[in-house]
Amino acid sequence: MARDQLQVLNALDVAKTQWYHFTAIVIAGMGFFTDAYDLFCISLVTKLLGRIYYFDPSSDTPGSLPPNVSAAVNGVAFCGTLSGQLFFGWLGDKMGRKKVYGLTLMLMVVCSLASGLSFGHTAKGVVATLCFFRFWLGFGIGGDYPLSATIMSEYANKRTRGAFIAAVFAMQGFGNLSGGIVALIVSSAFKDAFKAPPYDVNRAASTVPQADYVWRIIVMFGAVPAALTYYWRMKMPETARYTALIARNAKQAAADMSKVLQVDIVEDQQTVEQLTRKSAGNFGIFSKEFARRHGLHLLGTATTWFLLDIAFYSQNLFQKDIFSAIGWIPKAATMNALEEVFKIARAQTLIVLCGAVPGYWFTVAFIDIIGRFKIQLMGFFMMTAFMLGLAIPYHHWTTKGHHIDFVVMYAFTFFFANFGPNSTTFIVPAEIFPARLRSTCHGISSAAGKAGAIVGAFGFLYAAQNQDKAKADPGYPAGIGVRNSLFLLAGCSFLGFFFTFLVPESKGKSLEEISGENEDEETQIAETSYNRTVPV
């Protein structure tokens, strides 16, 4: 049978929305702002890097990154993110959420700046240095995923917890948007200050020497918001759930939350000992007990995130290639280097503004009304439908006069990704697992997502190439084309729809009720099969 809830945890669950909730959203959210900015800004400057460091004066087309270099530049941060999610997720459960929270932020600040200061006498030297620092940048970003989600879920009340976690994640949309805006401002300023002819007029003069500053400034700007929030992140107290349920220091938890909630909370240490001694959550992640109670839940959160990110990141990173393929961005040879950066940034900013950002905030508004399960199902279904809508009549979209219609359809796939699984896959793992394994399980789930992002980043780069090798980008083998790639991405979304049925609904319940931590072991055994199946 259910046991009594600790007073400090109950106070958090029933607390009215207060100023500290919004403070926590901003502090945790600025980490995600930086995460999104740093991960996506590289897609804005890869064509510029090709023009600067791989210029061939005998070629009719501007320089471009070789396939292996492009894959490394685009994907290395994801490899670091995956490693960071697993490591910091585990560390957050061992050392506490707060102790490692500042470390991830400082890693992001230092490596953002270092990425922009990448040095070398040759193209290979610059790119190798850039990839090195972007790996460690990704490592810090990876830590922010499980820690921000866990901290916000453990601070929030149960009535609006979904909206608070979603609001943290929604800062990713503003990070994407800011990346585009910064690129627009910087490229526009340099374009006006340093005039240059198009590539097909004067190949060498089309890329001015000052263009090397442009990509560096864009990349380095990601350090600014992270640095501004470091002090406030260090001032946040440890979450009461970690302090009480894992560190087993009820008095400290009560003291911390009394200050935060501005109410008097008195906790009996003996009560904590009694509740945690026979807790239904006292098992390891590799135990049979975990597999029986939460194995299918972890499988569900990991697979849905994996399948989502294949589709989501492949589209996000290679928007510029899709826009070029449909003719929305002019041929590279008809522009100079800075003009190309400006037009790529303009196109991606428009998509983020019209499709991605509204989707995040629709999730914030409706997640505690509709529920996580229904939003995720709807999102996967609509992503599948819109991708098929793009792929089946693809030749229609690429004909003159239909480009704007294509962009509108494309924006809707982002809207339903963000008002759907891109938000819910982040939220649910922070709610359904026991406190002592919550950060670890979120790290595993998000690492599975980044594995999907790596598949998308590396795979789509090759798959989307033209089926005629003569028309493929220089150095690339023939691919299956953008149309067939969109069919593959629709298939990933369709699979995500079905794996969603492994994930339980967590709307309106306390974290201990969802994970079964406030149940006796006998009760947990009886209810395990029910919790695995039908979301309510």
N, C-alpha and C positions, 0 to 999 in steps of 0.2 A: 504493500500500500504506500501511498505518497507520504513523505515525511515533511515536517514543517520547513519552510523556507527561512534562511537567515534573514534577520531584520534588515541588514544593510543591502542585501540583494533585492529584497521585496521593496525597499524604499526606491531603489533604482528603477524597478519594473513599473511602479505606479506613479513615478514622478511626473509632474506636469512639464511640458516643454518650457525650458528655461534658457537663459542666456548662455550657460555653459555648454548646452547642446550645440548651439550655433558656433561657439568658439571652437569646440572639438571638430565640427564639420570643416571649418576653415583651416585649422591647423593640419588635420589629416588630409584635407582636400588639396591643399597647396602642394603636398607631396605628389599627388596624382596629376595635378596640373603640370608639374615638372616632368613626371614620368612620361606623360603623353607628348609633351613638347619635345623632349629629348629623343623619344623613340620614332616620332614621325617627321621631325624636321629634316632628317637625313634624306628622305625621299624628295625633298624640295631642291636639294643641291647636288644630287648624284650626276645629273647631266652636266652641270657646271664643272664638277670634278673631272669628268671625262674630257671636256673641252680644254681645261687648263693643263692637265697632266698627261693626256694621251692624244695630243694634237698631231695630226699627220698632214703636212702641207700638200701632199700629193693626192689626198682623198677628196672626193666630191661632197662628202658629208662631214660634219664636225666630229671631233674626237669623242669617243665614248668609252666607258669603262669596259675592259674585257669581261667576259662572263664570270670567270672565277673571282675577279676583283669586285665586280658589282654584287655578286652573291655574298661575298665576305663583308663588304661595307654595309649592306642592307641587313644581313642576318647575324652578325657577330654580337650585337647588343642583345638579341634574343637569346643567344647561347648563354651570355652572362646573366640575363634575367632569370632563365630557367634555373641556373645554379644558385642564384641568390634566393629565389623563392623556396627552394628545398632547404638551404642552409639556415637562412634567417627565420623561416617558418619553424624549424626544429628549435633554433636558439631562443625564439620568443616564448616557447613553452618551458624551456629549461631555465633561462635566466630572468624572464620577465619581459613584458612587452616594452616597457619604457626604456629599459637599459640598452636595448639594441636599436631603439627607434631613432635616436640622434645619430648613431653611427651610419645608418643607411643614408640619411640626409647629407651628412658631410661627404660621404663617398660620391654622391650625386654632384655636389657642388664642385669638388676638386676635379672630378673626371670630366665634367662639362667644360670647365675652363681648359683642362689639359687637352681635350679633343680639339678645341679651336686653336691650340698652340702646337699642333702636330708639326713635326719638323722632319727634314731629310733633304739630302742633295739630289735625290732622284725621286721619280714618281712612286717607285716601290717603297722607298723609305718613308715618304709622307703617308701613304696609304697604310703601311704596316703600323706606323705610330698611331694613326687615327683608329685603326681596328683594335689595337692594344687598349687604348683608353676607353673606347666604346664598349669593350667587353666588361671592364670594371665599372663603367657607368651603368651598364645593364645589371651587373651584380648588385649594386646599390638599389636600383629601381626594383629588382626582384624582391628585395627585403620589404619594400614598402607595401606590396600587395597583401601578404598575410597579416602584417602588423597593423596597417591602417584599418583593414576590415575587422580584425579581431577587437582592436581598441574601440572602434565606433560601436560595434555590436554589444560590447560589454559596458559601455557607458549609457546606451540608449534605454528608453522605456519600451515596454513590449508593444504598446499601442502604435507607436510611430517609428519603431526600430528600422523597418524596411526603408522608409523614406529617408532616414538619416544616413544609412549606409549607402543608399542610392545617390544621395546628394554628394557624398564624398567621391563616389565613382564618377558622378556627372562632371566633376572638375576636369576630367579627362577631355571632355568635349571642348572646354575653354582652352585647355592646353593645345589641342589640335588647331583650334581657331587662332590662337595667339602665334603659333608657329607660322601659319600662313600670313598673318598680318605683319609680323616682324620681317618675314621674307619680302613682302610687298614694299614695305617702307624702305628697307635697306637697299634692295635691288633698284627701286625707283630713284632713290637719292644718288646712287652711284651711276645709274644709267643717264641721269640728267647732267651729272657733273663730268662724266667721262664719255663723250660721244664716240660711237663706234659704228662702222658699216655692217650690214648683214654678211654672213659667212660667204654667200655666193658672189658677193661683190669684192671682198678682200678677206681672204681666209685668215691670214695672220693677224690683221688689225681688228677682226671681229671680236676677239677676246682681249680686252685691255688688261695690262698687268695688275691694275687695282682690283680686278675681279677676284683675285686670291683672298682679298680681305673680306669679301662678301660672305662666302660660305663660312668663314671662321667666326664672323660676328654673329651670324644666325645660330650657329651651333653653340657658341659660348653664352648666349643670352639665357639659355635654360638654367644657368646657375643662379640667376637673380632671384626668382621667387622662392627657391629652396633656401637660399641664404637668409632671406628676410624672415622666414618662419622658424629658423633653428632655435632661437631663444625661447619662443613660446612652446615649442615641442618639448624642450627640456624642463619647462615649468609644469607640465601636465603631471599629475600624480599617477602612480601605477593603478591599473584597473582594480576595482574591489574584488572582482571574481578571481583574478590571479592571486591577489594578496590573501583572500580568505580561503579559497578552495584549493589552491596549489601550494602557496607559501604557508598557509594555515595560521595566519596572523590576523585574527578577527578584529582586534582592537585597532590595529593600524588601518585596516580597511574601513572601519567605522569612522575613525578620525579623518581620513582622507575624504570620504564621501560626505561627512558632516560639513566640511568646508565647501565642497563643490555644490551640494544641494542646499546649503545654508539652513539645515535642520539638525536637531540633536539626535544622534544615533548612538545607542549603547549596545555593544555586542558582547555576549558571554563567550569567552574562549572555550569553555567546556562544551558549549553547544556545537561549536565548529568541530571539535574533536569527535564528538558523537556522530555528527552528520557525515564526516569524511571517512571515519573508520570503516563503515560498512557501505560506503558509497557504491552505487551501481556503476560508477565510472572508473573504478580502480583497476584498469587493465592496460596493457601496452598496445601499441598500434600493430604489432606483429603477432598478437595473441589470437587464439581461436575465438575468444570472447568478443574481441573487436570485430573479427570477420563475421561472426554470427549476428551481432547487433547493428554494425555500421558498414559492413563490407559492401553491400549493394548500394548504400548511400554514397560511399566514396567512389565506387565504380561509376555511379550516375553523374556525380559532380565533375569527375575527371574526364569522362568521355564526352559529355555535352560541351565542356569548355574546350576540349581538344578539337572537336568537330566545328564548333563555332569559329575558333581562331584561324583555322585553315581558310575559311571563306572570308572572315572579317579582315585579317591582316593582308592577305593577298590582294584584296581589292584596295585597301587603304594605301599600301606601299606602292602600288603600281597604277594608281589613278592616272598619272601622267602618260603612261603607255596606252591606256585605254582611250584617253582623250585624244592622243595623237592618232590612234588607229581610226577613230571615227571622224577625224578632221576638225575637232574643236580647238586644238592647238595647231598653229601653222607648222609646216615642214621646218625642221631645225635649220636647214641651210638658208632659209629666208629670213632668219633672225640673227642678231648678235647674241653673245653669251648672256648678258644681263637682261636683255629683253625676254629670252627664253625662261630664265628664272622667274621673272615677273609674271609671265603668262601661265606658267605651271602653278605658281602660288595663287594666282587669281582664281584659276579653275578649282583647285583643291579647297580654297577658302569658301568659295560659293557652295560647294557640296557639303562641307562641314556645317556651314551656317544654316543652310536650308534643310538638311537631312539629319545630320548627326546630333547637333546640339538640342533641337526640339525633342528628339527621341529620348535623350537622357532625362530631360525634365518631365516628360510625360510619365516616365517610370517613377520619378520622385512623387508625382501627384497621385498616381493610381495604384502603387504597389501594395499599400496597406488597405486598399479597398477591393481590388480584384484578386490579389494574391500572387505569389511568386510563380506558382505552377502554371496558372492560366496565361500569365504574361509570357512565360518562356515558351509554352506550346504555341501561342499565337505568333510570337516572333519568328520561331523557326518555320512555321507554316508560311507566313507572309514572305520571308526571305526566299524560300523555295519558289513560291509563286512568282515573285518579281524577277528572280534570276532566270527562270524559265521564260518569262515575258521578255527579257533582254536577249536570251540565247536563241529562241525558236525563230523569231523574225529578225535575226541579227543583221542580215543584209539590207533589210528595210531601214534599220536605224542608221546604217552607215551611208545611206544615200543623202544627197544634198537636200536640205529643207527639213530633215527629221532629227538633226543633232540635238536640238534643245529637248525634244521629246525623250530621247535616249537619256540625257542627263537627269531629267525629272524622274524617270523610272529608276535610274541608278541611285538617285538620292533617296528614293523610297526604300531601297534595300538597306541603306544605312539607318534610316529612321526606324525600321522594324528590327534591325539588329540591336539598336540602343534602347528602343522601347520593346525590349525582349531579352534574348539570351545574353547579349553582351553585358547587361546590367545584372540580371538574375544569377548568372553563373558566378559573379563576384560576391553577391549578397548571401546566397544560401549556404555555402561552406562555412561562413562565419557564424552560422546560427545552429546547425543541426548536430554538431559534434561536441563531446564533453570538453570542459574548460581546459583540462590538462593536455588535451590533444588538438584543441581547436586551431591553434596557429599552424601546427604541423600539417593537419589535414587540409587546411586552406592552402598551405604552401604546395602540397602534392597536387591538389586540384588545379591551382594556377600554373604550376610547372607543366602539367599535361596540356594546358591551354597554350603555353609558350612553345611546347613541342609542335603543336598544331600551327602556330605562327611561323616556326622555322620551316615546316613543310610548305606552308603557303609562300613564304619569302623566297625560298630556294626553288621550290617546284614550279610556281607560277611564272618565275623568271624565264624558265626554259619552255614550259608548256604553252605559254601564250604566244610564242614565236610563230611566224607565218609557216604554213605547211610547205610552202615553196622555199627551199633553202636560199635561193637567190634573193628573196624578199625579206629574209630574216635579218635581224640586227647583226652587224659585223662580229664575227667570232662565235656566233651561236649556231647550234645545229637546228634543223627544221623542227618545229613544235607541232602542236595540235591546233593552234590558233586560238584567238580570244573566244570565239563562239563555243568551241568544244570545252575550253577551260571553264566557261560559265556553266555549262552543263555539269561538269564535275563539282563545282562549288554548290550548285543546286542539290546535287546528290548528298553532299556533306550535311547541308542544312536539313534535308529530309531524314537522314539517319539521326540527327540531333533531336528531331521531333520525337522519335520513338524512345531514345535513351532518357528523355525527360521523365518518363513514367517510373524510373527508378528513384527519383528524388521526391521526398515528402514535402508537404506544405508546412510552412513555419509561421504563417501569419497569425498574429494576436496571441502567441504563446510565449512564456518566459523561456530563456535559454536552457534552464535546468529541466523544464517540462519537455522541451523538444528532444533534448539529448538523453533524457531519462535519469539525470543525476539526482533528482529529488525523489526517485523511486527506490524502494527496497529491491534487492536482487531478485527475489521470487516474483515480484510483480513485473519486473523488467523481462524476465524469461517468458512470462505469459503473454506480454504485449508485443514482443519483438516482431512476430510475424505480421501483426496488424500494422505496425509502424512502417514496415517495408513496402507495403503495397499501395493502398488507395490514398492519394492525396486528398485532404479535405479542406 
